[in-house]
Amino acid sequence: MKPKFVSILFSILLFAFPVLAQKPDARGHWTGSIDVPGSPIEIVVDLDQEKDGKWKGVIAVPAQGLKDFELSAIGVKDEAVTFAMAGIPGDPEFKGKISSDGSKISGELTQGGANIGFTLQRKGAAQIGSGAAKPAEASSAPAGRSVEGNWEGALDINGVKLRLVLKVSKGSDGVLTAKLDSPDQGVPDIPVSSIVQKDDVVKVELVKIQGAYDGKLNKDASEMSGQWKQGGQNLPLTFKRTTKPLGAIGVWGGAARST
């Protein structure tokens, strides 16, 4: 089975204000599951509405270590609620309906051509913001040994390789920023929440997919070896610096193997 950062999983949360008799309120904290036959997937969704009327929301999938994934295309009209997960393979989209008493949302998840039912129960007020990214921090790299640049590597999960490209830039203030590509999943530019270099040690955090990488540069800063952490698993991962155009990257010099 081909590994994925995130598979079919998602949910909604709504705010626990008193339910209006004529119009159910979608705001709040909601818990429930996607009705995968024989193996329901737990999801948690939070939905809230800002003063200007704009909706915001996040979703968590505990079984996959996914937390505070920002929802997109959120729509609420009367009892109908829709939201999506941008950047996830299969373009998952949820379409649901709030029950007349405002206690439940039920509907259908569409992802990659498949349609699966889901159900959510209201559990309280929306809880958005607990997984916010850390403030930017300037790096401290020895001369000529900055992690800035493009890096290629591959995770090896039970014999199946998942290629990764880490793209690192540094601003005039010394703060590093980065994005991650997953070519085998067709997912580019996964946002890196935080990347900090202290001497030869590099720490990367990706809040959106609940992933992290701790690596260390070799003597000539051409290779970075460390551990990829996600969903309760730790996998060794080696990146190698590349000067090839990103569109031409097809041969990967590094691999991580599960133990």
Secondary structure, 3 states (H helix, E strand, C coil): CCCCCCCCCCCCCCCCCCCCCCCCCCCEEEEEEECCCCCCEEEEEEEEECCCCCEEEEEEEHHHCEEEEECEEEEEECCEEEEECCCCCCCCEEEEEECCCCCEEEEEEEECCEEEEEEEEEEECCCCCCCCCCCCCECECCCCCCCCEEEEEEEEECCEEEEEEEEEEECCCCEEEEEEEEHHHCEEEEECCEEEEECCEEEEEEHHHCEEEEEEECCCCCEEEEEEEECCEEEEEEEEEECCCHHHCCCCCCCEECC
